[in-house]
Amino acid sequence: MIEQLLPPGVTSSEAFDDAAPAPLFPAEAALMAGRRARRRRQFATARACARRCLSQLGRRPVALLPGPGGAPAWPDGVVGSITHCDGYRAAVAAHARDTAALGIDAEPAGPLPPGVLSLIASDTERAHLAELSAADPATPWERLFFSAKEATYKAWYPATSTWLGFRDATLALRPDGTFTATLHPPQPPPVDPVYEGRWLASESLVITAVARGWGAVPPV
Ligand SMILES: CC(C)(COP(=O)(O)OP(=O)(O)OC[C@H]1O[C@@H](n2cnc3c(N)ncnc32)[C@H](O)[C@@H]1OP(=O)(O)O)[C@@H](O)C(=O)NCCC(=O)NCCS
């Protein structure tokens, strides 16, 4: 599914369960020691996805340990992103010379828990979501909104090592499968504050992706 959202040059790999063998490097296994079985399985399958991405880039498999802020430390010259949720694990990666930043996020489709939207969306954003929902009630716009902000954060953080709150970005989803996040953190951002992204929604999942350098990929 996720490859539909990615520009040329970005590799991807996804899994819908943890059935395939997903061996860990010793340092990764040590990190997961004592963690719950579900977390260990998701971590391992997502790492296997990430190493398939590296292989597609012609890079050798390496341990992918969390760096500062929890962002995975990709090898030099590579940017990438990882997501996992019930029923889905995925990784994307690209040569840093081609793509400055990548962020992906997957969430189960369906409404957000009560009270969440008011924490993550401004009044303007909520009005926009209400318009989208009125025009197309079958699409889980609020869940997509949440996911798109998380994907934006995953693209932002590795480039800046800076926290970004949900209210530090204004997000506009569009029915054509694209979105734009305009960041306005308290300090002037050290990178271009406009992030373009793409989304898709199936019956069970929403998936969002942000990349610098979309080129001329047609809307989903
Ligand atoms: C970090 C965060 C985005 C992860 O999202 P999530 O839906 O909880 O979990 P996902 O499974 O989709 O993603 C987890 C993966 O994200 C990656 N990740 C974690 N922290 C990250 C960071 N700071 N930067 C980039 N990637 C990060 C990791 O690869 C992690 O998986 P791993 O621990 O197995 O390596 C979320 O927990 C969070 O802190 N959000 C608040 C910040 C935010 O989203 N602000 C919105 C600004 S507009």
The ligand as an SDF file (V2000), in Angstrom:
LIG
                    3D

 48 50  0  0  0  0  0  0  0  0999 V2000
    7.0990    9.6660   17.9410 C   0  0  0  0  0  0  0  0  0  0  0  0
    5.6520    9.4530   17.5210 C   0  0  0  0  0  0  0  0  0  0  0  0
    5.3650   10.3510   16.3040 C   0  0  0  0  0  0  0  0  0  0  0  0
    5.4870    7.9700   17.1050 C   0  0  0  0  0  0  0  0  0  0  0  0
    4.2300    7.7140   16.5290 O   0  0  0  0  0  0  0  0  0  0  0  0
    3.2980    6.5060   17.0150 P   0  0  0  0  0  0  0  0  0  0  0  0
    2.0380    6.5530   16.2150 O   0  0  0  0  0  0  0  0  0  0  0  0
    3.2130    6.5410   18.4970 O   0  0  0  0  0  0  0  0  0  0  0  0
    4.0820    5.1710   16.6660 O   0  0  0  0  0  0  0  0  0  0  0  0
    4.5120    4.5140   15.2690 P   0  0  0  0  0  0  0  0  0  0  0  0
    4.5260    3.0630   15.4600 O   0  0  0  0  0  0  0  0  0  0  0  0
    3.7810    5.0510   14.1000 O   0  0  0  0  0  0  0  0  0  0  0  0
    6.0080    5.0120   15.1340 O   0  0  0  0  0  0  0  0  0  0  0  0
    6.9740    4.5580   16.0290 C   0  0  0  0  0  0  0  0  0  0  0  0
    8.3000    4.7280   15.3500 C   0  0  0  0  0  0  0  0  0  0  0  0
    8.5350    6.1100   15.1040 O   0  0  0  0  0  0  0  0  0  0  0  0
    9.9400    6.3180   15.0980 C   0  0  0  0  0  0  0  0  0  0  0  0
   10.2070    7.4640   15.9310 N   0  0  0  0  0  0  0  0  0  0  0  0
   10.0830    7.5640   17.2710 C   0  0  0  0  0  0  0  0  0  0  0  0
   10.4430    8.7850   17.6720 N   0  0  0  0  0  0  0  0  0  0  0  0
   10.7770    9.4790   16.5530 C   0  0  0  0  0  0  0  0  0  0  0  0
   11.2480   10.8040   16.3240 C   0  0  0  0  0  0  0  0  0  0  0  0
   11.4520   11.6720   17.3130 N   0  0  0  0  0  0  0  0  0  0  0  0
   11.5110   11.1860   15.0460 N   0  0  0  0  0  0  0  0  0  0  0  0
   11.3300   10.3230   14.0150 C   0  0  0  0  0  0  0  0  0  0  0  0
   10.8870    9.0490   14.1800 N   0  0  0  0  0  0  0  0  0  0  0  0
   10.6250    8.6580   15.4450 C   0  0  0  0  0  0  0  0  0  0  0  0
   10.5880    5.0530   15.6190 C   0  0  0  0  0  0  0  0  0  0  0  0
   11.1440    4.3540   14.5140 O   0  0  0  0  0  0  0  0  0  0  0  0
    9.4430    4.2730   16.2070 C   0  0  0  0  0  0  0  0  0  0  0  0
    9.5200    2.8860   16.0910 O   0  0  0  0  0  0  0  0  0  0  0  0
   10.6440    2.0380   16.8780 P   0  0  0  0  0  0  0  0  0  0  0  0
   10.6260    2.5170   18.2910 O   0  0  0  0  0  0  0  0  0  0  0  0
   10.2100    0.6310   16.7030 O   0  0  0  0  0  0  0  0  0  0  0  0
   11.9360    2.3630   16.1500 O   0  0  0  0  0  0  0  0  0  0  0  0
    4.6170    9.7950   18.6490 C   0  0  0  0  0  0  0  0  0  0  0  0
    4.7000    8.8470   19.6820 O   0  0  0  0  0  0  0  0  0  0  0  0
    4.8280   11.1660   19.2540 C   0  0  0  0  0  0  0  0  0  0  0  0
    5.6180   11.3640   20.1480 O   0  0  0  0  0  0  0  0  0  0  0  0
    4.0570   12.1800   18.7810 N   0  0  0  0  0  0  0  0  0  0  0  0
    4.0670   13.4980   19.3610 C   0  0  0  0  0  0  0  0  0  0  0  0
    4.7550   14.5050   18.4700 C   0  0  0  0  0  0  0  0  0  0  0  0
    3.9430   14.8110   17.2580 C   0  0  0  0  0  0  0  0  0  0  0  0
    3.4800   13.9190   16.5790 O   0  0  0  0  0  0  0  0  0  0  0  0
    3.7470   16.1050   16.9750 N   0  0  0  0  0  0  0  0  0  0  0  0
    2.9730   16.5220   15.8310 C   0  0  0  0  0  0  0  0  0  0  0  0
    3.6310   17.7310   15.2250 C   0  0  0  0  0  0  0  0  0  0  0  0
    2.6990   18.3880   13.8590 S   0  0  0  0  0  0  0  0  0  0  0  0
  1  2  1  0
  2  3  1  0
  2  4  1  0
  2 36  1  0
  4  5  1  0
  5  6  1  0
  6  7  2  0
  6  8  1  0
  6  9  1  0
  9 10  1  0
 10 11  2  0
 10 12  1  0
 10 13  1  0
 13 14  1  0
 14 15  1  0
 15 16  1  0
 15 30  1  0
 16 17  1  0
 17 18  1  0
 17 28  1  0
 18 19  1  0
 18 27  1  0
 19 20  2  0
 20 21  1  0
 21 22  1  0
 21 27  2  0
 22 23  1  0
 22 24  2  0
 24 25  1  0
 25 26  2  0
 26 27  1  0
 28 29  1  0
 28 30  1  0
 30 31  1  0
 31 32  1  0
 32 33  2  0
 32 34  1  0
 32 35  1  0
 36 37  1  0
 36 38  1  0
 38 39  2  0
 38 40  1  0
 40 41  1  0
 41 42  1  0
 42 43  1  0
 43 44  2  0
 43 45  1  0
 45 46  1  0
 46 47  1  0
 47 48  1  0
M  END
$$$$
